[in-house]
Amino acid sequence: MPTDTPEATRTAAHNILEVVRTLRPELRKSDRKVADAVLANPAGVLNATVAEMAQLADVSQPTVIRFCVAVGCTGYQEFKLRLAHSVALGLPATHSVLLGTDTPGTVVDKIFDYTISSLDWARHHLDKAAIERAIEVLEAARSIAFFGFGASGIVARDAQQKFPLFGVPCSAELDSHQQIMAASMMQPGDVAVVISNTGKTRSIIEVARTARENGAKVIALTGTDSPLVTYCDVALVAETLDNTNIYTPTISRIAALVVIDILSTAVALRRNDAHFQRFQTMKRRLNELRFTERI
């Protein structure tokens, strides 16, 4: 019997506040009143009984229970437990929409809440088996090239500057012509890491296709199961709650940067003692470039 039913998906979803937000349009009119009450004040709902919740939403107690089942819970108690966990992680995207009337303090809270929630969402949706395969590919690489445009180009640059952790020659190509040239020259043993949150950028897809045709291994770092994945050996999907409508377009980049940190650190940990000693020497020389006393 298949397990990927809508009910199973809803039950497995980590952040119940995001489940409520997503499913709200599908709910019955009376159930939507409960959803609105929850989204308006999630922390306040934590201490409410079924009767108090019903009064707060102006519905009957059976409606409250029906709402809990509709969003994937077995009952009100499980809903409150999952709600408590979600509140502890930070408020969802619906609570992070910035308004012109927000004070600087409110902007601080909203952006931090949004970022924490989204990163936690990405962590719990990241395929750790795919991470393991990517680490193995990078560990065996003789050279690594990172490719990306715009915000993804920033991630590529960050990855390239971490090359001492990978221990092999690394490059970051941001120009479309240079990307195709570099991909065309790749050979077996080389690794291309193509970065695109949408996974739909034609030139990046062409880079992945070209590198793979030349025998290189291709790792995709993307935000969704996108067309780019078709042309890659390993797909790392860093799914976020990205809200690009206004002021908050950087969450996907932050998630991608975290994935790069995971990969570079994990590869470095698998290197031998000689690599570790070289790394320590590099860190010591960097420290020598810094002032140790006030001048």
Secondary structure, 3 states (H helix, E strand, C coil): CCCCCHHHHHHHCCCHHHHHHHHHHHCCHHHHHHHHHHHHCHHHHCCCCHHHHHHHHCCCHHHHHHHHHHCCCCCHHHHHHHHHHHHHHCCCHHHCCCCCCCCHHHHHHHHHHHHHHHHHHHHHHCCHHHHHHHHHHHHCCCEEEEECCHHHHHHHHHHHHCHHHHCCCEEEECCHHHHHHHHHCCCCCEEEEEEECCCCCHHHHHHHHHHHHCCCEEEEEECCCCHHHHHCCEEEECCCCCCCCCCCCCHHHHHHHHHHHHHHHHHHHCCCHHHHHHHHHHHHHHHHCCCCCCC
